[in-house]
Amino acid sequence: MASPDQVLEARSLGEHFIWKQGEGLPLEDGSPLGPRDTLFDAQVDEQIAKSLIAQKLLVKFCRDLTQYIDRSSFVDPGIKKRKNIVEKVNVRGKKIHQVNDVSRATVKFSHLEELYAAEAWIRQRPEYKAMQRFKGKASKNRYTQSTEDGSYRDIKFFICFDIPRSVNPWIVELQLNLQQALEHKSIGHGIYEITRLGDALPDYAAIPVPPTKMMRIARKLRPCYVALRRTGIDPNLLKWFRDFIYQNFEDCMGHIDDAKPDAYVPTQGAVVVPEDRTLLDLVSQAIYKYSFSVSKSAYAYKNGGMVPVIAANELKA
């Protein structure tokens, strides 16, 4: 079953479009919500204005949860940036009303028992029970999967809050996870950045990686490769992964250690062919299988900690 959809209220107003009830509310840059030339732009404004309000309510919700569960903590990343909302629609094939994670947060736990206690607490909350009015699935527990499948896991909830000026509740995303799983997620996020570009494409299609994404992905692939060397992964798959990085991101690798690496934008992107998509899935699985087979912290594997461990030219060795 699909995830629930937001109810968007932006409509035509003569020659322009606007969420009329929200006119004047602040957007992410502090400017007031006002008329727009296209319905899509007005809907993005509505997403942002409502999510800025909902994020404050979500933070309070997370504080209540972490007070209930000892030793838990939460991460407030702020709302999703405008460019990422637009990318999710234009590049990843989502409809604007399907983007229900503009307001989001993650709560972290040390032990699985705490994770499940938090899940039970949320299911009793009115913010979760109110999701019954929406079509779609309001929660997903990836921890019910076998640890042998090697896939990423979390417990994800959609909950909703009443927003001033709106007759419809606003949906937000809340993820629950173990600290260790989140640390290993950071290792494999470069692969995720590639594969999610193909969300709207069939499995047999190649994934185009635009030049604007190349540097961001390259910065994440290098520590991923280093971590993989320590997992006992099949040497042939490890060699393929090194070659894949070298063949597709060689130009970017020479700029990873720049003072401002993201300032560099290559002239060309990359194309990930279907065979490479399959092998990237195997690499991702190896990362997550490893994360559930060891108990030590993965802090040393984080992006910032890997720069002195591996040199850019080590991929060429």
Secondary structure, DSSP 4 states (H G I P E B T S, - for coil): -PPP------EEETTEEE-GGGTT-B-TTSPBP--BSSHHHHHHHHHHHHHHHHHHHHHHHHHHHHHHSTT-EEE---SPPHHHHHHHHHTT---GGG---SSEEEEEESSHHHHHHHHHHHHTSHHHHGGGGSSS-SEEEGGGS-GGG-----EEEEEEE--TT-SS-EEEEEEEEEHHHHHHHHHHHHHHHHHGGGTTS-TTS-EEE-HHHHHHHHHHHHHHHHHHHTTT--HHHHHHHHHHHHHHHHHHHTTTTSSSGGG---S--EEE-HHHHHHHHHHHHHHHHHHTT--S--GGGSHHHHTTTS-GGGGG-
